Structures are given as structure tokens and as C-alpha cells.
Amino acid sequence: MLATLFFLSVTALFVDSTGTVQEWLGWTAKIQFLPALLALNVVTVVALVVLTLLVGRVYCSVICPLGVMQDVISRISGLRKKKKSRFSYSGEKRWLRYGILVIFVVALVAGLTPLASLLAPYSSYGRMVSSVMSPSLSPVAIVAAVSFVVVAILAWTGGRTYCNTICPVGTVLGFFSRFALFRPVINTSKCNTCKRCAKKCKASCIDAKNHSIDYSRCVACMDCIKNCKHGAISLTYSRSARERGVDIHEDDKANHSPLSWRGGRGEASSRRSFLTLSASLVATSLVKAQEKKVDGGLTAIVDKKKPERATRLVPPGAKSLRNFSQHCTACQLCVSECPNGVLRPSTNLETLMQPEMSYEDGYCRPECTRCSDVCPSGAIRPITIAEKSSVRIGHAVWIKKNCLPVSDGVSCGNCARHCPSGAILMVHMDAKDEESPKIPVIDTERCIGCGACENLCPARPFSAIYVEGHERHGFY
């Protein structure tokens, strides 16, 4: 039930666009392992490690949305005839697990966060849900689709194969779970080697023949306890077992599980009820239709095109491009939550899938702090409305040839009228002729880079004024 609640809560964060769900359940994203680690949320990271040291990889089976999604797919697969007992023990692919973990860590240390985010479970799940909500052929959607296919195939055929061979978070927590105080133990005096537990183990970590469990891969689902007909498996306090002189099984040493043993005490505990909604992702899918605006109902307005910026724009609260790149996991939560349509995934190879700002569909309103409120990784730090009104993320640049007073000789002034910081002043194009059209003059020290001028400029297809980003954000 907890797994279902966490799964639906995290999914709802990406589905809801009103901010209501975020207000109540935003913490479910912030306790995900990688976002908490990048945000330097020591309390959360320590709590997850302590939880693993107590009862094993409960994070993987209950809190991680990608892990729960695999269980949903695996359960659907298990409904097929003659497929209810489809798992079997397989040895640990240690070289693969730790090889991917090394690549993951190196990518983080080198600042290649987009590469690391391809392997992060929470980020992968976020991209999948975001792509379902806003279908497109963008790089993010393609990556999300490929990730889903890989995870789905592995879950359909092998249960938690992705968790125990690819996922770097699973490998890290798997190291700590070897030393968990409470874990399932096989009592050899009751076991008749029927292998029912191994056939039901979605982590493929139970060697029924040798009565051993690889605790580094066990995700603490307790399916083995529920399905054992002889009460031969129970959740046992490891220290008490060792104090009673229970020997460590030799085969467990070979499987790199130094604290596995024979025996156990007590009867098999009842497993928690695991409720899953197999069609939850499908039911929450929504295709947004975009309306075409017309000029007086007679002619279509040409869509705006994105300008070529020398420096990309990132939201207030990001502090700098470097801070944003190093902390962003590309989970797309801020993109899903942005009410103004300003944030969209980057297509640049160096910052692939990380959000960036562009103002064709809207502008960054000074009173909105939604992205900083929802970011779980610290890429966008919390910021107040007062602070946002003075943060300079970029500055406006005027393109003379595109400006209507210059090209068509008509009055405009849209940019100056809507500038929230008063950074644009309209002056006569010919200082000596008071009848000449007025053109904008920009005070770059007052401009905060909100993009109101760029978005509301009537020039098409390129605006006569656009915002150039800053490497480091400042205040005016």
C-alpha cells in the first residue's frame, strides 16, 4: 500500500499543473535518492542509508517510482498462464553493476550530469510521465521511450533485472543492504528445497538449492515469505542469529553476501499487501491540443521562432549555468509544472534534456516561483517573489531591422509598456524629429531577463527584442 501511495504521489506531481499536488506531496520527489544527494540534503540521504541498514532496500521496493513501475509490469506479465512462477536464481553480474556505477559517479564528478541522469531511476521515470503528458518527437521523448522499452522488457521477462544490473542507486543501496539488521532468512530445518521462494523472487537472488540469499540484490519485497508454504523463511534480526552461533553459508560468501546464514527464528511474517494499479500511467495520459490564433479571423498569425542565444537562459534560483548543469537531473518536473510554458528540454548535446528557458509561448512572470518550489535536486534553489523581481538572469537585446517602427514606420511600444522592471524606454528614432516613430532603448542594468518584451513583441517570425542569458545571475 505504501508503494502504491508513493507511486501515485510522484506520478501526480508530473500530471498536475495547478501546483495543488506539489503543495501537499512535493516532499515525495525531494526524498528520492539522487535529487537529495545533489541538493546536499544530508538528512534525507542519511535517513535512506539508515533505513537500508535496518531493513534492506525498502527504498527500491516502496519509494522509488521506477521500481514500483517495474513491479506493475512484472505483475501483469505474471497474470499469463503458466507464467506465475517464472523467476529463477541467477548469479550477480558484479562487473556490470559496479561498472555502470563507476560510469555514473565519473559523470557526476566531471559535471556530465545529463549523462548521469540517463541512468538515474527517478529522472528516468519523470521523463516517461512528462512525455506521456506532452507527446512529441523531442529528444527527451525519444530517450524516455527507449528507457521505457528497456525497463519494460526487463521487467516483463525478469522482474527487477534493471534494478539489480543497471540502476546505480540500486547498486549503492545494495552495498549497504548486505549489512541490514532485519532480512529474510531460510530455516534449513523446515525447507524442503521446493524452490517456490526462488520462483517467486523478482530479484532472482534466492539460491534455494544452497539455502542462501544475495542480500545486495534483495529489494525487501517479502514475496518469498508470503509464498513459502512451510514457514521456512522469516524476517529475522541478523545479530541475534549470529549470537546464537548460526554459521555463515559458504555459498553466500561466493555470492558476495557476507552476512547470509542458515536458519532463522519465528514463524513467517505476513507480507504487506501490495496494491498496484496496472493502468495508472495510461489513465493519466493527456494530449494537449494547441489552438491556432488568427488575426481578426481572416489570416493565421505566423508562429514565433526561437532566437539564437549565445548564452542559454536558466531560471532564477539557478544562480549560474554551472550550478544548474551540475545539479539538474533532467527529471522534467519543473517543465511539467511551469504554468507559463517557458521551460523546455534542451537539445544541445552538452546539456541534453536539462530544462532551459525560451519565450515563444510565454514569459517568466515575476510573481511565479513554481520551478524553484518543485525542484528536488537544488538545481533551482528556493527563491521568494521579492528576490525573483530583482534577479538578473539575462538582458534584452534590440534587433533594429525587425522592429515595426523601423521596418513599417508604425508606432508600437509593446515592449516598454509590459516591462515589469521599467528597463525599456521609448525614444524618437530621429531625435530632431518629434513626429518620427519611437524605438526602444534598454537599460541592461535594470533588465532582469524575464522575457516579457520578447514574448509580447508583435514582430514575426523573430521578435525585434530578445533576451540573452548570463553565465552567472546577479541582482540590480
C-alpha positions in Angstrom: 0.0 0.0 0.0 2.9 2.4 0.8 4.4 1.5 -2.6 1.2 2.4 -4.4 0.8 5.6 -2.5 4.4 6.7 -3.3 4.0 5.7 -6.9 0.7 7.6 -7.4 2.0 10.7 -5.5 5.2 11.1 -7.6 3.2 10.5 -10.7 0.6 13.1 -9.7 3.4 15.7 -9.4 4.1 15.5 -13.1 0.4 15.3 -14.1 -0.9 18.3 -12.0 -0.3 21.7 -13.5 -2.1 23.7 -10.7 0.5 23.4 -8.0 -2.0 21.9 -5.6 -0.4 18.4 -5.6 3.0 19.9 -5.2 2.0 21.8 -2.1 1.0 18.6 -0.3 3.2 15.9 -1.9 6.3 17.8 -3.2 8.3 16.0 -0.5 7.9 12.7 -2.3 10.2 14.0 -5.0 12.7 15.5 -2.6 13.3 12.3 -0.8 14.3 10.5 -4.0 18.0 9.4 -3.6 19.8 11.2 -6.4 17.9 14.6 -6.1 18.5 14.5 -2.3 22.2 13.8 -2.9 22.6 16.6 -5.5 20.7 19.0 -3.2 23.2 18.1 -0.4 20.1 17.1 1.7 22.2 15.3 4.2 19.3 14.4 6.5 17.4 12.6 3.7 20.4 10.8 2.3 21.4 9.6 5.8 17.8 8.6 6.6 17.7 6.4 3.4 21.0 4.8 4.2 19.9 4.1 7.8 16.6 2.6 6.5 18.6 0.3 4.2 20.9 -0.7 7.1 17.8 -1.6 9.1 15.6 -3.5 6.7 17.4 -3.6 3.3 16.4 -2.0 0.1 12.9 -0.8 1.1 13.6 2.4 -0.9 13.8 0.4 -4.1 10.5 -1.5 -3.5 8.4 1.3 -1.9 9.8 4.8 -2.5 11.3 4.6 -6.0 8.6 5.2 -8.7 10.6 3.4 -11.4 11.0 0.3 -9.1 7.2 0.2 -8.4 6.5 0.6 -12.1 8.6 -2.5 -12.8 6.5 -4.4 -10.2 3.4 -3.3 -12.0 4.7 -4.5 -15.4 6.0 -7.7 -13.8 2.7 -8.5 -12.1 0.8 -8.0 -15.4 3.3 -10.4 -17.0 2.7 -12.9 -14.2 -1.1 -13.0 -14.9 -0.4 -15.1 -18.0 -1.0 -18.8 -17.8 2.0 -20.9 -16.7 4.0 -17.7 -16.0 3.1 -17.2 -12.3 6.4 -18.9 -11.2 8.7 -17.6 -14.0 11.7 -16.5 -11.9 14.8 -18.5 -11.1 18.1 -17.8 -9.3 20.9 -16.2 -11.3 24.3 -15.1 -10.1 25.2 -11.5 -9.5 26.6 -9.6 -12.5 29.0 -7.8 -10.3 31.2 -6.4 -13.1 28.2 -4.9 -14.8 26.7 -3.4 -11.7 29.8 -1.7 -10.5 31.0 -0.8 -13.9 27.8 1.2 -14.5 28.2 2.7 -11.0 31.7 3.9 -11.9 30.5 5.5 -15.1 27.7 7.2 -13.2 30.0 8.6 -10.5 32.6 9.8 -13.0 29.8 11.5 -15.0 28.7 13.3 -11.8 32.2 14.3 -10.8 33.0 15.5 -14.3 29.9 17.7 -14.4 28.3 15.5 -17.1 25.0 15.4 -15.2 22.9 14.8 -18.4 24.8 11.5 -18.9 24.3 10.5 -15.3 20.6 11.4 -15.5 20.1 8.7 -18.2 20.8 6.1 -15.5 19.0 7.8 -12.5 15.7 5.9 -11.8 13.7 9.0 -10.6 14.8 11.1 -13.5 14.0 8.3 -16.0 10.5 7.9 -14.6 9.9 11.7 -14.6 10.8 11.8 -18.3 8.5 9.0 -19.1 5.5 10.6 -17.4 6.3 14.0 -18.9 6.5 12.5 -22.3 3.1 10.8 -21.9 1.6 14.1 -20.8 3.0 16.1 -23.7 3.6 13.8 -26.6 6.2 14.9 -29.1 9.2 13.8 -31.1 11.7 15.7 -29.0 15.0 14.2 -27.8 13.5 13.9 -24.3 10.5 11.9 -25.6 12.8 9.6 -27.7 15.1 9.0 -24.7 12.0 8.4 -22.5 10.5 6.0 -25.0 13.8 4.0 -25.3 14.2 3.9 -21.5 10.6 2.7 -21.0 11.0 -0.1 -23.6 14.2 -1.3 -22.0 12.8 -1.2 -18.5 9.5 -2.8 -19.6 11.2 -5.7 -21.4 13.5 -6.4 -18.5 10.6 -6.2 -16.0 8.3 -8.3 -18.2 10.8 -11.1 -18.6 12.9 -10.9 -15.4 11.2 -8.7 -12.7 13.8 -6.5 -11.1 16.6 -7.1 -13.6 17.0 -3.3 -14.3 17.3 -2.6 -10.5 20.0 -5.3 -10.0 22.1 -4.8 -13.1 21.8 -1.2 -14.3 20.4 1.1 -11.7 23.3 2.9 -9.9 21.2 3.8 -6.9 20.2 0.1 -6.5 23.9 -0.8 -6.6 24.8 1.8 -3.9 21.9 0.7 -1.6 22.7 -2.9 -2.4 26.1 -2.4 -0.8 24.5 -1.2 2.5 21.8 -3.8 2.4 24.4 -6.6 2.8 24.6 -5.4 6.4 20.9 -4.9 7.1 19.8 -5.9 10.6 16.5 -7.3 9.6 16.1 -9.5 6.5 14.5 -12.7 5.2 16.3 -15.9 6.4 15.9 -19.5 5.2 15.4 -22.1 8.0 17.1 -25.2 6.7 15.2 -27.4 9.2 11.9 -26.5 7.6 12.9 -26.0 4.0 12.3 -29.0 1.6 14.0 -27.3 -1.3 10.8 -26.9 -3.3 12.3 -23.7 -4.8 8.9 -21.9 -4.6 10.6 -18.9 -3.0 13.1 -18.7 -5.8 10.4 -19.0 -8.5 8.6 -16.0 -6.8 11.7 -13.9 -6.2 11.5 -11.0 -8.7 15.1 -10.0 -7.8 16.3 -13.6 -8.7 18.5 -13.5 -5.6 17.4 -16.7 -3.8 19.6 -19.8 -4.3 17.1 -22.4 -2.9 19.4 -25.3 -3.6 22.1 -23.9 -1.2 19.6 -22.1 1.1 21.2 -18.7 0.5 20.0 -15.2 -0.4 22.1 -12.5 -2.0 21.1 -9.5 0.1 22.8 -7.0 -2.1 20.1 -7.7 -4.7 17.1 -8.4 -2.4 14.7 -5.5 -2.6 12.9 -6.4 0.6 9.5 -7.2 -1.1 9.0 -10.2 1.2 7.3 -12.2 -1.6 9.4 -15.2 -0.5 7.9 -15.1 3.0 4.4 -14.9 1.7 4.8 -17.7 -0.8 6.7 -20.2 1.4 4.2 -23.0 2.3 6.3 -24.4 5.0 7.1 -21.3 7.0 10.8 -21.8 6.2 11.5 -18.2 5.6 11.1 -15.4 8.1 12.2 -11.8 8.7 15.0 -12.2 11.3 17.2 -10.0 13.3 20.7 -10.8 12.0 22.7 -10.0 15.1 20.7 -12.4 17.3 21.1 -15.2 14.7 24.9 -14.7 14.8 25.0 -14.6 18.6 23.2 -18.0 18.6 26.1 -19.4 16.6 24.5 -19.7 13.2 27.2 -20.2 10.6 27.6 -18.0 7.6 26.9 -20.1 4.5 29.9 -20.6 2.2 27.9 -20.1 -1.0 26.8 -16.7 0.3 30.4 -15.7 0.6 30.9 -16.6 -3.1 27.9 -14.5 -3.9 29.4 -11.6 -2.1 26.8 -11.7 0.7 29.0 -11.9 3.8 26.1 -11.8 6.3 23.9 -14.6 4.8 23.2 -17.6 7.0 21.2 -20.7 7.5 18.4 -20.9 9.9 16.1 -18.3 11.5 13.7 -18.0 14.3 9.9 -17.4 14.5 7.2 -18.2 12.0 7.0 -16.5 8.7 5.7 -12.9 9.0 2.8 -11.9 6.8 3.8 -9.7 3.8 2.4 -6.3 3.4 -0.5 -6.0 0.9 0.9 -4.8 -2.4 -1.8 -3.0 -4.4 -0.9 -1.8 -7.8 -2.9 0.0 -10.5 -1.7 -1.5 -13.8 -3.3 1.1 -15.9 -2.4 4.2 -13.9 0.1 5.6 -16.5 -2.4 5.1 -19.3 -5.3 6.6 -17.3 -3.3 9.8 -16.6 -2.2 10.4 -20.2 -3.4 13.6 -21.7 -2.8 15.1 -25.1 -2.8 18.9 -25.1 -4.3 20.5 -28.2 -2.8 23.8 -29.3 -5.1 26.4 -30.7 -4.1 28.4 -33.7 -4.6 32.2 -33.2 -6.0 34.2 -36.1 -5.9 37.9 -36.8 -9.5 39.1 -36.9 -10.5 35.6 -38.1 -9.1 36.4 -41.6 -5.4 35.2 -41.5 -3.3 33.0 -39.4 -0.6 34.6 -37.2 2.9 33.3 -38.0 4.4 31.4 -35.1 7.4 32.9 -33.4 10.8 31.3 -33.9 13.3 30.8 -31.2 16.3 33.2 -31.4 19.9 32.0 -31.4 21.2 32.9 -28.0 24.9 33.0 -27.3 24.2 32.0 -23.7 21.3 29.9 -22.7 18.7 31.0 -20.1 18.1 29.2 -16.9 15.5 30.1 -14.2 16.0 32.5 -11.3 17.3 30.5 -8.3 19.7 28.5 -10.5 22.5 31.0 -9.5 24.7 30.1 -12.5 24.8 27.9 -15.6 27.5 25.8 -13.9 25.4 25.2 -10.7 22.4 24.4 -12.8 24.2 21.9 -15.0 25.9 20.1 -12.1 22.7 19.6 -10.0 19.9 19.2 -12.6 18.8 15.5 -13.1 16.6 16.4 -16.1 13.6 14.8 -14.4 11.3 17.4 -16.2 9.3 18.2 -13.1 9.9 21.9 -13.5 8.9 21.7 -17.2 5.7 19.9 -16.2 4.9 22.5 -13.5 5.8 25.7 -15.4 2.4 27.5 -15.8 3.8 29.9 -18.4 5.2 27.4 -21.0 8.7 29.0 -20.6 10.7 25.9 -19.7 11.5 23.2 -22.3 14.2 20.5 -22.5 17.5 21.4 -24.1 18.5 19.8 -27.4 22.2 20.8 -27.0 24.4 17.7 -26.6 26.2 19.2 -23.6 23.0 20.0 -21.7 20.8 17.4 -23.3 17.3 17.2 -21.7 18.1 19.7 -19.0 15.5 22.5 -19.0 16.2 25.9 -20.5 14.1 29.0 -20.9 12.6 30.4 -24.1 9.8 32.9 -24.6 7.9 31.9 -27.8 4.8 30.8 -25.8 5.0 32.9 -22.6 7.4 34.8 -20.3 8.7 34.3 -16.8 6.3 36.2 -14.7 7.9 37.9 -11.7 5.2 36.6 -9.3 5.8 32.9 -10.2 8.3 30.8 -8.3 6.9 27.4 -9.2 10.1 25.9 -10.7 12.1 26.8 -7.6 9.4 25.4 -5.3 9.3 22.0 -7.1 13.0 21.3 -7.9 14.1 18.4 -5.7 17.8 18.4 -6.6 18.9 22.0 -5.8 19.5 22.9 -9.4 16.9 25.7 -8.8 17.2 26.9 -5.3 14.1 28.2 -3.4 13.5 31.9 -4.1 11.0 34.4 -2.9 8.9 36.7 -5.2 10.8 39.7 -3.9 14.1 38.1 -4.7 12.9 37.0 -8.2 11.9 40.5 -9.1 15.5 41.7 -8.9 17.4 38.6 -10.1 19.1 39.3 -13.4 19.2 36.1 -15.4 19.8 37.9 -18.7 19.4 41.1 -20.6 17.3 42.3 -23.5 18.9 42.9 -26.9 17.2 45.1 -29.6 17.3 44.0 -33.3 16.7 47.1 -35.3 15.8 45.5 -38.6 12.9 43.5 -37.0 11.3 46.4 -35.1 8.0 47.5 -36.6 8.6 51.3 -36.2 11.8 50.8 -38.3 10.5 48.3 -40.8 7.0 49.6 -41.2 7.1 53.1 -39.8 4.3 52.5 -37.3 4.1 53.1 -33.6 4.4 50.2 -31.2 5.9 50.4 -27.7 4.6 47.0 -26.6 8.0 46.1 -25.0 8.2 49.2 -22.9 4.5 49.0 -21.8 4.9 45.5 -20.5 8.4 45.6 -19.0 7.9 44.8 -15.2 11.2 46.3 -14.2 11.0 49.5 -16.2 14.1 48.7 -18.1 12.8 49.9 -21.5 12.3 53.5 -22.6 10.8 54.6 -25.9 12.6 57.5 -27.7 12.2 59.1 -31.1 14.0 57.3 -33.8 15.1 60.7 -35.1 16.0 62.9 -32.0 15.4 66.0 -34.1 12.0 65.0 -35.4 9.3 64.6 -32.7 7.0 63.1 -35.4 9.3 60.2 -36.0 8.3 56.8 -34.6 9.6 55.8 -31.2 12.1 52.9 -30.8 13.1 51.1 -27.5 16.2 51.9 -25.5 17.2 49.2 -23.0 18.8 49.8 -19.6 20.6 46.5 -19.3 21.4 47.1 -15.6 17.7 47.1 -14.8 16.7 44.3 -17.1 16.0 41.0 -15.3 15.6 38.9 -18.4 12.0 37.9 -17.7 11.2 37.8 -21.5 8.0 39.9 -21.4 9.4 42.1 -24.2 10.4 39.2 -26.3 7.2 37.3 -25.9 4.9 40.3 -26.4 6.7 41.8 -29.4 4.4 41.7 -32.4 7.2 41.2 -34.9 7.2 37.8 -36.7 8.7 35.3 -37.1 11.6 36.7 -35.0 11.0 39.2 -32.3 12.6 42.6 -32.6 13.8 42.2 -29.0 15.1 39.0 -27.4 16.9 38.0 -24.1 20.5 37.0 -23.9 21.4 34.8 -20.9 24.0 35.4 -18.2 26.6 32.8 -17.1 26.1 34.0 -13.5 23.0 35.5 -12.1 23.1 38.8 -10.3 20.9 41.5 -8.7 20.2 45.0 -9.8 
